[in-house]
Amino acid sequence: MTAPSILKTASGRDIAYHLTAGEGPGVVFCGGYKSDMNGTKAVALEDWARRTGRAFLRFDYSGHGASSGAFVDGSIGEWAEDARAAITELTDGPQIIVGSSMGGWISLLIARDMPEKVCGLVGIAAAPDFTEDSFWAGFTDAQRQTIMAEGQVALPSDYPEPYIVTKKLIVDGRDQLVLRTPLDLPFPTRFLLGTADTSVKVSVGTRLLEHVSGDDIRLTLVKGADHSFSTPDCLTLVEKSIEKILQRIGGDHA
């Protein structure tokens, strides 16, 4: 496996990335919470980009994968800052942003904060505002008191270690919310969501669809698909969604 390249950001963080040269508009993959750029979807999209001659960028947020920092020290705002730095420094012209889970939230922040760099968006099980609407809303009173007093709370997980949620993640998340104020997506946008997703309910997808404004926005539900959205059929749907956006914006020269 090829070692990643490193981008040193203005904030001093080292962001690991793989950049595939190719035709523009390029595609940027923003991964999920505690995920890294070697996940199934990121690698599959890189393979697609190589087959089609399309520029492609995948990267690790700080505290994820091969990038610097500890996961528990991070926040939505800092990870969005990492994404903005990678897109600004490593890509040319407007990009199609593909965001998975938390990356869906990050991609919406990118679209809001630097719209000149976005010409299309694909949200895979997009999870906007999850720190508030899922974590905080799901906490007991005791857990809320613990996280505010002690700075973190440990939640049960399917892994040997508990799930640590920090006060910083919650408090910073409130400054990054995208479902409380108008959000215009003036480019082709495709949201993809599985009906068997236990992390992002269908109601989250429909709320997002209803909230955003734009002339070319669609939500596709895949019956039986789970949060990973990584079966061959799901991966093909992601690729086809990108290709449809390229056709819409006139970037498909095949």
C-alpha positions as CSV (number, residue, x, y, z in Angstrom):
1,M,0.0,0.0,0.0
2,T,1.3,3.4,-1.0
3,A,2.2,5.7,2.0
4,P,-0.1,8.8,2.1
5,S,1.1,12.3,1.4
6,I,0.9,14.9,4.2
7,L,-0.6,18.3,4.2
8,K,0.4,20.6,7.0
9,T,-2.5,23.0,7.7
10,A,-2.3,26.6,8.9
11,S,-3.4,25.3,12.3
12,G,-0.4,23.0,12.5
13,R,-2.2,19.7,11.9
14,D,-0.8,17.1,9.6
15,I,-3.5,15.8,7.3
16,A,-2.8,12.5,5.5
17,Y,-4.2,12.1,2.0
18,H,-4.1,10.3,-1.3
19,L,-4.6,12.3,-4.5
20,T,-5.4,10.7,-7.8
21,A,-4.6,12.8,-10.8
22,G,-7.3,13.1,-13.5
23,E,-9.8,15.2,-15.2
24,G,-11.9,17.9,-13.5
25,P,-14.3,18.5,-11.9
26,G,-12.7,16.3,-9.3
27,V,-14.3,14.3,-6.6
28,V,-13.5,14.6,-2.9
29,F,-14.5,12.0,-0.3
30,C,-15.2,13.1,3.3
31,G,-15.4,10.1,5.6
32,G,-17.4,9.4,8.7
33,Y,-17.0,9.7,12.4
34,K,-14.0,7.5,13.5
35,S,-13.6,6.3,10.0
36,D,-10.5,6.7,7.8
37,M,-9.7,7.1,4.1
38,N,-9.0,3.4,3.7
39,G,-12.7,2.4,4.1
40,T,-14.6,0.5,1.5
41,K,-16.4,3.5,0.0
42,A,-13.3,5.7,-0.3
43,V,-11.2,3.0,-1.9
44,A,-14.0,2.0,-4.3
45,L,-14.4,5.6,-5.4
46,E,-10.7,5.9,-6.0
47,D,-10.8,2.8,-8.2
48,W,-13.8,4.3,-10.1
49,A,-11.8,7.6,-10.5
50,R,-8.8,5.7,-11.9
51,R,-11.1,3.8,-14.3
52,T,-12.7,6.9,-15.6
53,G,-9.7,9.3,-15.5
54,R,-11.3,11.5,-12.9
55,A,-9.3,13.5,-10.3
56,F,-10.0,12.2,-6.8
57,L,-9.0,13.1,-3.2
58,R,-9.5,11.1,0.0
59,F,-8.0,12.2,3.3
60,D,-8.1,11.6,7.1
61,Y,-9.3,14.3,9.4
62,S,-7.0,15.0,12.4
63,G,-7.3,12.3,15.0
64,H,-8.4,9.8,12.3
65,G,-6.3,7.3,10.4
66,A,-2.8,8.5,9.5
67,S,-3.3,12.1,10.3
68,S,-1.9,13.8,13.5
69,G,-3.7,14.3,16.7
70,A,-5.9,12.2,19.0
71,F,-9.5,11.5,18.1
72,V,-10.9,12.6,21.5
73,D,-9.3,16.0,21.1
74,G,-11.2,16.7,17.9
75,S,-14.5,18.4,17.0
76,I,-16.8,18.9,14.0
77,G,-15.4,22.4,13.5
78,E,-11.8,21.3,13.5
79,W,-12.6,18.4,11.1
80,A,-14.5,20.7,8.8
81,E,-11.4,23.0,8.9
82,D,-9.3,20.0,7.9
83,A,-11.6,19.4,5.0
84,R,-11.6,23.0,3.9
85,A,-7.8,23.0,4.0
86,A,-7.5,19.8,2.0
87,I,-10.0,21.0,-0.7
88,T,-8.4,24.5,-0.9
89,E,-4.8,23.3,-1.1
90,L,-5.1,20.0,-3.0
91,T,-7.8,20.5,-5.6
92,D,-8.3,22.7,-8.6
93,G,-11.7,24.4,-9.3
94,P,-15.1,23.3,-8.1
95,Q,-15.4,19.7,-6.9
96,I,-18.1,17.1,-6.3
97,I,-18.1,16.5,-2.6
98,V,-19.1,13.0,-1.4
99,G,-19.8,12.8,2.3
100,S,-20.5,9.7,4.3
101,S,-22.3,9.9,7.6
102,M,-20.5,12.7,9.5
103,G,-18.8,13.5,6.2
104,G,-22.3,14.4,5.0
105,W,-22.5,17.1,7.7
106,I,-18.9,18.2,6.8
107,S,-19.9,18.4,3.1
108,L,-22.8,20.6,3.9
109,L,-20.5,22.9,5.9
110,I,-18.2,23.0,2.9
111,A,-21.1,23.9,0.6
112,R,-22.2,26.6,3.0
113,D,-18.8,28.1,3.7
114,M,-17.0,27.8,0.4
115,P,-19.7,27.4,-2.3
116,E,-17.3,28.4,-5.0
117,K,-15.5,25.1,-4.5
118,V,-18.6,22.9,-4.9
119,C,-20.4,21.9,-8.1
120,G,-22.2,18.8,-6.8
121,L,-22.8,16.9,-3.6
122,V,-23.5,13.3,-2.8
123,G,-24.5,12.5,0.8
124,I,-24.3,8.9,1.9
125,A,-26.3,8.3,5.1
126,A,-25.6,12.0,5.8
127,A,-25.8,12.8,9.5
128,P,-26.1,16.6,9.9
129,D,-26.3,17.9,13.5
130,F,-25.9,14.4,15.0
131,T,-23.9,15.7,18.0
132,E,-27.0,17.6,19.1
133,D,-29.9,15.6,17.7
134,S,-28.5,12.1,18.4
135,F,-25.9,12.3,21.1
136,W,-27.1,15.1,23.3
137,A,-30.8,14.4,22.7
138,G,-30.2,10.7,23.6
139,F,-28.3,11.4,26.8
140,T,-29.9,10.8,30.2
141,D,-29.8,13.7,32.7
142,A,-27.0,11.9,34.5
143,Q,-25.0,11.6,31.3
144,R,-25.5,15.3,30.5
145,Q,-24.3,16.3,34.0
146,T,-21.3,14.0,33.7
147,I,-20.1,15.3,30.3
148,M,-20.5,19.0,31.4
149,A,-18.8,18.4,34.8
150,E,-16.1,16.0,33.8
151,G,-15.6,16.9,30.1
152,Q,-16.6,13.5,28.6
153,V,-18.9,10.6,29.0
154,A,-18.3,6.9,28.1
155,L,-21.0,5.2,26.1
156,P,-21.4,1.4,25.5
157,S,-20.1,0.3,22.2
158,D,-19.7,-2.9,20.1
159,Y,-16.0,-2.7,20.6
160,P,-13.8,-3.6,23.5
161,E,-13.4,0.1,24.4
162,P,-16.4,2.3,25.3
163,Y,-17.5,5.2,23.0
164,I,-16.1,8.4,24.4
165,V,-18.1,11.6,23.7
166,T,-16.5,14.8,24.8
167,K,-17.9,18.1,26.0
168,K,-15.8,19.8,23.3
169,L,-17.6,17.8,20.6
170,I,-21.0,18.7,21.9
171,V,-20.3,22.4,22.5
172,D,-18.5,22.9,19.2
173,G,-21.1,21.0,17.4
174,R,-23.7,23.6,18.4
175,D,-21.7,26.2,16.4
176,Q,-21.7,24.0,13.3
177,L,-25.4,23.1,13.1
178,V,-26.9,23.3,9.6
179,L,-30.5,22.3,10.1
180,R,-31.5,25.4,12.1
181,T,-30.8,28.1,9.5
182,P,-31.5,28.2,5.7
183,L,-29.2,26.1,3.6
184,D,-29.1,26.6,-0.2
185,L,-27.5,23.9,-2.4
186,P,-27.5,25.5,-5.8
187,F,-26.0,22.5,-7.6
188,P,-27.0,18.9,-8.3
189,T,-27.3,17.1,-4.9
190,R,-28.1,13.4,-4.3
191,F,-28.8,12.1,-0.8
192,L,-28.6,8.3,-0.5
193,L,-29.9,6.4,2.6
194,G,-30.7,2.8,3.5
195,T,-34.0,1.9,5.2
196,A,-32.1,-0.5,7.5
197,D,-29.7,2.2,8.7
198,T,-29.9,2.2,12.5
199,S,-27.6,5.2,12.9
200,V,-29.3,7.6,10.5
201,K,-33.0,7.1,10.4
202,V,-35.1,7.7,7.2
203,S,-36.7,10.6,9.1
204,V,-33.3,12.3,9.2
205,G,-33.0,12.0,5.4
206,T,-36.5,13.4,4.8
207,R,-35.9,16.3,7.3
208,L,-32.7,17.2,5.4
209,L,-34.4,17.0,2.1
210,E,-37.2,19.3,3.3
211,H,-34.8,21.7,4.9
212,V,-32.4,22.5,2.1
213,S,-33.2,24.6,-0.9
214,G,-32.1,24.0,-4.5
215,D,-33.5,23.1,-8.0
216,D,-31.9,19.7,-8.4
217,I,-32.0,17.8,-5.1
218,R,-33.1,14.2,-4.6
219,L,-33.3,11.6,-1.8
220,T,-32.9,8.0,-2.8
221,L,-33.9,5.3,-0.3
222,V,-32.5,1.8,-0.7
223,K,-34.6,-0.8,1.0
224,G,-32.6,-3.0,3.4
225,A,-29.3,-1.1,3.1
226,D,-27.5,-0.4,6.4
227,H,-25.3,2.5,7.5
228,S,-22.2,1.2,5.8
229,F,-23.9,1.5,2.4
230,S,-21.0,-0.6,1.0
231,T,-22.6,-3.5,-0.8
232,P,-21.8,-3.8,-4.5
233,D,-25.2,-2.4,-5.4
234,C,-24.8,0.5,-3.0
235,L,-21.3,1.3,-4.3
236,T,-22.6,1.3,-7.9
237,L,-25.4,3.7,-6.9
238,V,-22.8,6.1,-5.4
239,E,-20.8,5.9,-8.7
240,K,-23.9,6.4,-10.8
241,S,-25.0,9.4,-8.7
242,I,-21.6,11.1,-9.3
243,E,-21.9,10.3,-13.0
244,K,-25.4,11.8,-13.2
245,I,-24.1,15.0,-11.5
246,L,-21.3,15.2,-14.0
247,Q,-23.8,14.9,-16.8
248,R,-25.9,17.6,-15.3
249,I,-23.0,20.1,-15.0
250,G,-21.5,19.2,-18.3
251,G,-18.4,17.7,-16.8
252,D,-18.8,14.3,-18.4
253,H,-16.7,14.2,-21.5
254,A,-16.9,10.5,-22.1
